[in-house]
Amino acid sequence: MQLGWLKTKFLPLVTGDMKTYEVVRDIVKPAVMTRHCRYVALIEEQAPSAVGRARAFMSHTWGAPFKDLVAAASHVLSDDDYVWIDCFAI
């Protein structure tokens, strides 16, 4: 997932201090429920350039705010870089 896409297209869906598990429960799983596919496949259909070979693997805590994960990535990566976050493989 491209970091710039995460910041501009996905983060607006994340309300308040949603934890990563809440993002998966409230955004990711409902989106893939009828298609039975990985969330990243939906993104690739809508925005092919948002998906690419990851430069970084993002390790996270399921109970921490998702926005903090994206903010941490923003400190060391550019918006053009791609990251791998397991919750998008669900």
MARLO-607980 format. One record per residue (C-alpha): residue in one letter; x, y, z. Coordinates in steps of 0.5 Angstrom, whole numbers, padded with zeros to 4 digits, always signed. Each point is the difference from the previous one (the first is absolute). Layout:
BEGIN
AXYZ
...
***
This chain:
BEGIN
M+0000+0000+0000
Q+0003+0007-0002
L+0001+0004+0006
G-0003+0006-0003
W-0006-0004-0002
L-0001-0002+0007
K+0001+0007+0003
T-0005+0004-0005
K-0005-0006-0002
F+0000-0005+0006
L+0001+0004+0006
P-0006+0005-0001
L-0004-0007+0001
V+0003-0001+0007
T-0004+0004+0005
G+0003+0003+0006
D+0005-0004+0004
M-0002-0007-0004
K+0004-0006+0002
T+0003-0004-0005
Y-0005-0006+0002
E-0006+0005-0001
V+0003+0002-0007
V+0000-0007-0002
R-0007-0002+0004
D-0004+0007-0003
I+0004+0001-0006
V+0004-0006-0003
K-0005-0005+0001
P-0006+0003-0002
A+0003+0002-0006
V+0002-0007-0002
M-0006-0004+0003
T-0004-0001-0007
R+0006-0001-0004
H+0004-0005+0004
C+0007+0003-0002
R+0006+0004+0003
Y-0002+0008+0001
V+0007+0001-0004
A-0004-0003-0006
L-0006+0005+0001
I+0005+0006+0000
E+0004-0003-0006
E-0006+0000-0004
Q-0002+0007+0002
A+0007+0003+0000
P+0005-0004-0003
S+0006+0005+0001
A-0002-0001+0008
V+0003-0007+0000
G+0007-0002-0001
R+0006-0004+0002
A+0001+0002+0007
R+0006+0004+0003
A-0001-0001+0007
F-0004-0005+0004
M-0004+0004+0006
S+0000-0004+0006
H-0006+0003+0005
T-0004-0002+0006
W-0007-0001-0001
G-0002+0004+0006
A+0003+0006-0002
P-0003+0006-0004
F+0001-0002-0008
K+0002+0008-0001
D+0006-0001+0004
L+0002-0006-0004
V-0001+0005-0007
A+0004+0006+0004
A+0006-0005+0002
A+0001-0002-0007
S-0001+0007-0003
H+0006+0002+0004
V+0005-0005-0003
L-0003-0001-0007
S-0003+0004-0006
D-0007+0001-0002
D+0002-0004-0007
D+0003-0006+0005
Y-0004-0006+0000
V-0001-0004+0007
W-0003-0007+0002
I-0005+0000+0006
D-0003-0007+0001
C-0007+0003+0001
F-0001+0002-0007
A+0002-0008-0002
I-0007-0002+0004
***
